[in-house]
Amino acid sequence: MSFFSRVLRRRPASVAAAVVLAATLAACGSPGGGDADSGSGTASAGGSEAVFPRTVQHHQGETVIEAKPERVVALDNSLVEAVVALDAPLVGGIGSYRDQSGFPEYLGDAVKDTKDVGPMATPDLEAIAALQPDLIVSASVRHEALYDELSAIAPTVFVETTGPIWKQNIRDLGTALGEEDKAAEVLTAYETRAAKLGKAINDKAGNPTVSMVRFVDGPTRLYANKSFSGIVFRDMGLARPADQAVDAFSVEIGEEEIRKADADHIFVTVYSGAEATAESFRRNPLWGGLKGVQANNVHQVEDAIWMTSVSLQGADLMMDDMAEVFGVDPMKP
């Protein structure tokens, strides 16, 4: 039996969908439905859009932003995509990270004039300064040690991290950018689509369980409720195996624990360099005994989308894949 029953490829229509998502106007409603994220970003201007100057409270303290930002630099790929989703002018960002080079193709023309100031671990401070930004955004988990140097270049706002609070980060960036309404709109559009698509999948497939497995150059990871993919699954209302339905980012397993990966449908990504680990799991008899494997319901998906995008655009493409796997209407706006 083939290790993976299905390999999904990016399609031009998916690229267009990612761009459309960021511009979609959705019905009124709270953008936080079902999301346990809690953030610290607030504006002294009372949250009224486009009212500046404003003081933004964030993970590294507070920053005064004198006018609506017109030259933004984002130093995390998830934040790059958040700025794009909010239609803000992104003059610099992290395009090269891990083993990737350049910005994701699905961002299209939104980053055609954006300068790559990476790599993520050591952003080019001189290049950032040369861009004359009026706002720099990053995450403490990435660049806490650089906060003072970045703040000397331009007003700087830090979120704490990315994965578990990716939706709250969009709200907080909306505050910093004067785009609170836009943040609410795009998040509501995403959550509305997720709920509709999840219902369609549950109705057609009889409330299936879905497992998320990532092979990396270390212990194999099962992604749980606080991961990017886990949050998307939760927003879709999809059931998880007991070992993944936990309040954690991921659960690490060895080959002797392969049964913890089982579900009606098993989604798999392979991080670059981890092919040997994936092959070792495939050859283990315990893998062959999983019900998802026996039903030919193992689906290899793109690591760059399902794991590292951590964005509205990535969630949109992830849901495109899910609709294809289950053969349901993708519920696009």
N, C-alpha and C positions, 0 to 999 in steps of 0.2 A: 504494500500500500504506500502511495506517495505520502511523504511527511506532511505536506500542506495540500489541502483539497482545492485551494483557490488562491491565486495571486492577483491582487487588485492593482490596477495601474491608474495613474492620474490621467484625467481626460480634460480636453479643452473646456468642456461644459462645466467641469468642477471648478476650473480657474475662474470662469465668469461668475459662478455662484458665490465664490468667496468674496469677490468684489461687490456683488449685489448685496450680500448680507450686510456689509458695513454701511450701505446707504439706505437700507430698508426702513421705512417708517411703520411702526407697529402700533397696535391699539394701546390705549392707556392702561396702565397697570403697574404693579410693583415689579422692578427688575430682580428682586431677590427671592422669588418664589422657590422654596425648597433648598436654598443655598445657605449653608451655615457659616459662610465667610463673614468675618468681621474685620473692618479696617479702621485706620486712624486718620484718614485724610478728611479734613474739614476746612472750610474757608470762612474767614471772618466777615466776608461780604454777604453772609447769610445764604450762600448757595445760589444767588441770583446770577443767571448766566451772563457772561461778558461784563460783569461789574468788576472793575479793577481801579486801583490796586487792591490786592487781597493777600492775606496771610494764610498760608497753607500749613497745617499741622501734618507731620509725616514721621516716618520711623526714625529719622535722625534729628528731629527737632521741629523747627518751624522756619519757613522761608517766605519772604515778601516777594510777590510777583507784581511788578509795577503796571504792566500792560498785558493784554492778551497775547500769548506767545505766538510769534510768527516764524521762529527759527528754532526748531526743537531737535535735540540730540537724545537718542535712547540707547542705553548701553546694555541691554538684555534683549534677546530675540523676541521673547514674549511681549516685552514693552514696545519694541518696534512695531509689532503687529497690532498692539492696542492703540498706539498713536495713529496708525494707518486706519484702523476701524473708526476712529473718531474724526477722520478727515482733517487732521492737523498737519501743518507743514513740517515734514521730517527732513532736515538737511543732513543729518548724520545718524548712523546707527551701526549696530553689530550685525554684519552679514556673515562673516566668517567665524564659525564656532565649531568646536569639536572637529570632525573631519570634513566639514562642509565648507564650501567656498561660494561667496556671494549670497545675495538675498534669495529667499524661496521664489520659485517661478510663479507660484499662485498669487503673489502680491502684485504682479504685473507692473503696469506703468506707475503705480503709486510710489515706487521706490526707484524709478529710472534716473532721477536726479539726486538720489541720496548717496552720500559718500560713506563707504565702509570705513569705520574708524576702529575696527577690531584688530586682533582677536579679542574675544570676550575677557579672557584672563588678564590681558595687559593692553587695555585700550590706549590708543595713541593720543596722549594729552595735547601734544602740539597740533595735531590735525584737528582735534576738537576745538581748540582755541581759535584756529584759523578760520573755522566756520562761523565765528561770531554768534554763537547761539544765545537766545534769550531765555532758554529753559533747558536744563539737562535732567533726565530722569534715569534712575537705575534702581538697583535693589541692594539692600545691606548684605544679603547673602553673596552677592557678586563683588561689590566694590566698597565695602565699609571703610577700608583703609584709605581709599581715595577721596572720601567725601569732602574733606577740607580743600584738597587741590582742585576738585571739580567746582566747588562753591566759589573759589577764587576766580574761576573763568566766567561763570554765569549762575543765576539762581538755580539751585539744585534741589530736587525732590526725590526722596528714596522711599520705595515700598520695602517691606521686610523681606519677602521672598516671592516666588512666582507660583509654582504648582498648586498648592492647596488654596490659595487666595486669588487665583487668576481673575475671577469675576469682580471681586472687590477692588482689585488693582485698576480695572477699567473705570470703575466709579471714581476712584481716587484721582486717576489721571484726568477724568472729566472735570473734576474740581480744579485741578491745577491749570488746565487748558481753557477753562471757561466754557466747557462743553458738557455740562451736567445733563441737559436734556438729550443730547445725542447719545451719551452713555446709557441713559435709561432706555432709549429707543432700540439700540442695537442689542442690548441684553434681553429686553422683552421679546424682540423678534426671535432671538436664539432660543429662549426658553419656551416660547410658544411652539416653535417648530419641533423642539426636542420632545415636548409632551405629546404632540400629535403623532410624530413618527413612532415613539415608543408604544403608544396605544395601538397603532396599526400593526407593529411587530408582535405585540402580545396577543392581539386578536387573531392574527394569522397563524402564529407558531405555538399558541397555547402557553403563554407565559414562560418562555424558555429561560434557563440560566445562561449567563454569559461570563466567560473567564477571560482574563487579560494576562498573558504571559510574555515576558520580555527576556530574551537571552542576551546577556552582557558578558564582558570579560571578567567575570566574578560569579558569585552566587546568582542563580536564576531568580528573577523577581516576578511575583504575582502582584498586580497593582490593585490597591484597595480603595476605600471610599474617599480618601483625601488626595488621591492622584488626579491628574488632568482627565485621563480616560475614565477613572472611577466616578468623577463628578458628572461627566457627560452621561455615563450609564445611569447614574442616579436621577439626573434631570429627565431622562427618557422613561424612568420608571421600570427599568429592567432588573430582574432578580440576579443576584450574585451567589456563587458558591459560599458556603459558610466561612471558609478560611479567608475569603476576600471581602466579605461583608463586615469589615471591621473598621474601627475609627483610627486608621493608620494610612500612611502613604503607600507602603508596599510590604510584602512578606517575602523573605528570602527562603529559598528551598534548595536542597540538594536532590540528587537523582532518587534517593531512597524515599523522598516525599512527593514524588510525581503525582500521586493521587490527588493532592491538594489543588492541582491545576484543572481537574476535571469539571466539565459542565456540558450542557446540551450543545453549546457552541463555544469553541475555544479560539480566541483571537491571539495571534502571535506576531511579535516583531523581533527582528534580529539586529542588534546593534553591530555596526561595522567592527569586524575582528572577532565576533563571537560565533562565527559559523561552526567552528569545531564543537563548541558547547551544544549548539542546537542539534548537530548531527549525533552527538553522544546520547542526548535525550531520545532522539528518534529511534536509536538502536536498542534502547532499554525496553525489555518486555513490559514493564509497567506502563510505559507510554502507549504501547499497542493495546493495552487493556482498558484505556479510558473510553467512556461511552461516546464522548465527542469525536474521538479518533475512529472508533468503530462505525459511527454513523456518517463518516466522511464530512464532518462539520468542523474541520480545522481550517482557519482562514489566515493566511499571512497578509499582513497589512504594513503600510509604510511607517517605519520608525520615526521619520522626520515629521510625519503628520500626527500620529497617535501618541507620541511620546514627547517630542521636543518643541512642537509648535506652541503649545499651551496658550491658545488664542481662540478668539471667535472664528477666525478663518479656518484654523485647524479643526475646531469642533464642527464647522459646517462641512468640511471635507470628510471628516470621520462619519458624520451622519449620511453623507452620500454613499460611503462604503457600506454602512449598515443597511440602507435601503436596498442596495444591490444584492447583498448577501441574502436578505430575507424576501426579496422579490415584492416589495411594497412600494407604494407611491412615496417619493422622497419628501413630500410635504414642503416643497420650496415655497417661499412667499410669492 
